[in-house]
Amino acid sequence: MSTQIHPTAIVAQEAKLADGVCVGAYSIIGPNVVLNENVKIHPHVVIEGHTTLGARTEVFPFAVLGLAPQNAHYKGEPSTLEIGEACTIREHATIHPGTEKGGMRTTVGNHCYIMIGVHIGHDCHVGNFVTMANNATLGGHVTVGDYANIGGLAAIHQFVRIGPFAMISGTAGVNEDVIPFGTVMAMRGKLGGLNIIGMKRRGFARQDIHDLRNAYKLLAKDQVGTFSERLQKINSLYGECNPVKELLAFIEQYPERALCLPTEDWEYELEESEEKTRATVV
């Protein structure tokens, strides 16, 4: 399949366009841009900087990719933006490249769905199969794990980690790390339970879900022993469960960092979350 470039589009001669690329009307493609096979660029898109788009990725009108990051210390360094395969990037989304202090690289994985008005700041690393709803925002240096879902208007503070399979509700403000499989429900994000529905949809074993739920209860009982003692107990009781292993590894990677944890009404919230899960499954 041949490359198609609309006559009104501006594509730099140095840009690298693979077979099957389609560039719509009035779009601008800069000289250091790489568009792999069957990438589709709708009208009025701007892609600049050292930006690479994986095969079959589709970018909708008025999205802006690869322009200078919103960082006062950025001095035009040739940092990169790498977007994976089969991603969908909807209207008015903005994704910035990295900075010198952040590793010079921003990455978005494969099969991500980036909705209208989403902003992904400099030096962020977004995993595979991540969904970000309308106007969700990642500050600089944010890491998002595979299969995470970030609701509309949610704002993730700089340097925060969102674990794999986590669910962030719309309008949530998150300034602390969110554990894998966790759900954040509050305006000032507090852990609201586990993403059980998401785990079932992804085929997690019943016993793994049961063990993870029990581990979560131990983690949330902040009045019983120290935090370190609770982690040791979780490891001794459920350390062979893969989701629990992932949870513990996530915490142990940066033990000095604050965690997004439940409110004092954690028992009520967990019961309510489980009721909703049962109702949805039925």
N, C-alpha and C positions, 0 to 999 in steps of 0.2 A: 504494500500500500504506500503510495507516494505522500510526501509531506505537502500540506496545504497551508498557504499563508495568504490571508486576505490582503488585497491591494492597499488598504489603508493602514495595515499594521506596520510597525517599525521594528525590524529585527536586525540587530547588529550583525555584520558579516562574520565576526569572530564567534558568534554564538554557535553552539553545537546542537543541531536538531536531528534526531534519529528518524528512521522510517515511520510513517504513519502519524507524525505529529501534525496537529491542526491548531493554527493560531488565528483567532477571530479578529474582527474589525477593531481598529484603533488600539489594539494591544501593543505594549512596548516590551521587547525582550533585549536585555543588555548583553554586552560582549562576553561576559564571563559566565553566562547561563548555559546549563546543559539540560536539555529536555530529551528524555529517553523514549523508547518506542511507544507509540500510540498515546502520548500525552495529548490532552485536549485543553486548549486555552480559549475560553470564551472571550467575547468582546470586552474592551476597556479594562484589561488586566495589565498590571505593571510588575515585571519580574526583573530585578537588577541584582548587582553584587555577584559574588561567587556562589551561585545557587544551582542546586541540582534537583531535578524532579524525576522520581522513578517511573517506570513503565506504567501506563494506563491510569496515571493520576489525572484528575480533572479539576480545573480551576475556573470558578464562576466570575461573572463581571464584578469589577471594582475591587477585587482582591489585590493586595500589594505585598509582594514577597521579596525579601532580600535587601531592602533599603536599610540605611544606617540605623543602628539600634538607638533606643532612647536612653543614652548613657552619656553623662557629661564628660566622662574621661575618654570616650571613643575619639580617636584621631584619624580615622580612615584606614585602619589596618585591614588587610585583605582576609577578613574572617569569612567563615562559610556558613551556609544554610543547606542542609541535606534533608530532603523529603522523600519518603519511601514510595513503594509501589502501590497502585490501586487506592490511593487516597482521594477523598472528595473534600475540596476546599470551597466553601460557599461564599456568597457575596460579602464584600467589605471586610473579609478577614485580613489580618496583618500578622506576618511572621518575620521576626528579625534575626539576623545572623549573630554570631558570638562576639565576644570582646576579649582583649588580651588577658584580663584577670580571670576570665571564665573558661579558658581553654580554646578560644577562637572558633567555637563551633556550636551551632544549634542543630538539633536533629529531631525529626518526626518520623516515626516508624511506618510500617506497612499497614494498609487497610484502615487508616484513621478517617474518621468523619468529623470534619471541622466545620461547624455551622456558621450562620451569618454573624458577622461582627466579632468573631473570636479574635483575641490577641494572644500571641505566644511570644513572650519577651526573649531577650538575648540570653544565650547560654542555657536554654532549656533543653531537656531531653525527654521526649514523649515516646512511649513504647508503641507496641503494635496493637491494632484493634481498639484504639482509644476513641471515645466519643466525647466531643466538647459541644455543648448546646449553645444557643444564641448568646453572644456577648460575654461568654465566660472569658476570664483573663488569667494568664499565668505571668506573674512577675519574673524578673530575671533569675536564672539559676535554679529553676524548679525542675524536679524530676517526677515524671508520671509513669507508673508501671503499666504493663500490658492489661488490656481489657478494662481499664478504669473508665468510669463515666463521670463527667463533670457537668452539672446542671447549668441552666441559663443564668447569667448574671453572677455566677459564683466568681469569687476573687481569691486566688491563691497567692500568698505572700512570697517574697523572694526567699530562695534557698529551702523552701519547704519540699518534702518528699511525699508523694501520694503513692501508696502501695498498690501492687497489682490487684485487680478485681474490686477496688474500692468504689464507693458510690458517694459523690458529693452532691447534695441537694441544691436546687436553684436558690440563688441569692446568698448562699453561705459564704462567710468570710473565714478563710482558713489560714492561720498563722503558726500552726504547729503540725508536725508530721502526722500523717494518717496511716494506720497500720494496714497491711494487706487484708482484703475482704471487709474492711470497716465501712460503715455508713456515717456520714456527717449530716446532721439534720438542722442544727441551730443556726441562727443568723451569725453569731460568733461561734464558729464551729466546735461542737462537742460531739463525741462519738455517740451515735444513736443506735448501736447494735451492729449486727453483721449482715453482709449482703448475701443472705441465704438464697434468695430467689436467683440471683446471678450465678451462684455456685451450682444450683440445680440445673439451670439452663446449660451450663458448661459441662455437665456430666460428672460432677464430683460424687464420690461414693458416699452413701448414707452414713457409714461409720465415721468417715472423715469429717462430715458436717457435724455429727454428734460430738466428736472429740473437740473440734474447734469451738463449738458452742460452750462446752464445759470449760475449756481453757480461757475463753473470754470471760466467763463468770468469775474465775479465779483472778484474772487480771483486773477486773473491775472492783473487786472487794478490797478497796484500799485501806480498810480498817483492820485487816487481818495480816499481820506480819509486814515486813518491809517489801518494797517493790522487788528488790533482788531476790528475796526469799520466795515471793510468789512466782517469779520466773523460774526459779529452780524447781519448785513444786510442779509447775506446768510441764517442764522438761521431763521430770521423773515419771509423771502420770501419762503424758500424751506425746512424748518426744519422738515416737515412731510414726506419728501421723504427719504426712507431708505438708498439709496446710499449716499445721502448728509449727513444724520446722521452719517454714517460710516466715511465719510471724516472728518467731524467736530470732531468726537470723536478721530480720529487718531491724529489730530493736537493738540487737547486739552490735550491729554495724557501727552505730553512733550512739553508744550508751549515755553520753552526756546530753543528748538533745531532748527537749521536752516533747512529750507525746500528746496528741489529741485524745483525751479520755472522756468517759461518760460524766454526766452530771451526778449530783447526789441521789437523784431518783433513778439510778441505773437499772434497778430491779424492775420497776414499773415499765421503763422504756423497753427493756428486753422482752418482757412479757407482751407488751403491745406490738413490738416488732414481729414476734413469733406468731401472734394472732393474725396480723396482716399477711404474713407469709402463708399460713394455712389457708386463709380465705382466698388468696390469689391462686394457690395451687389447686384447690378444690374447684 
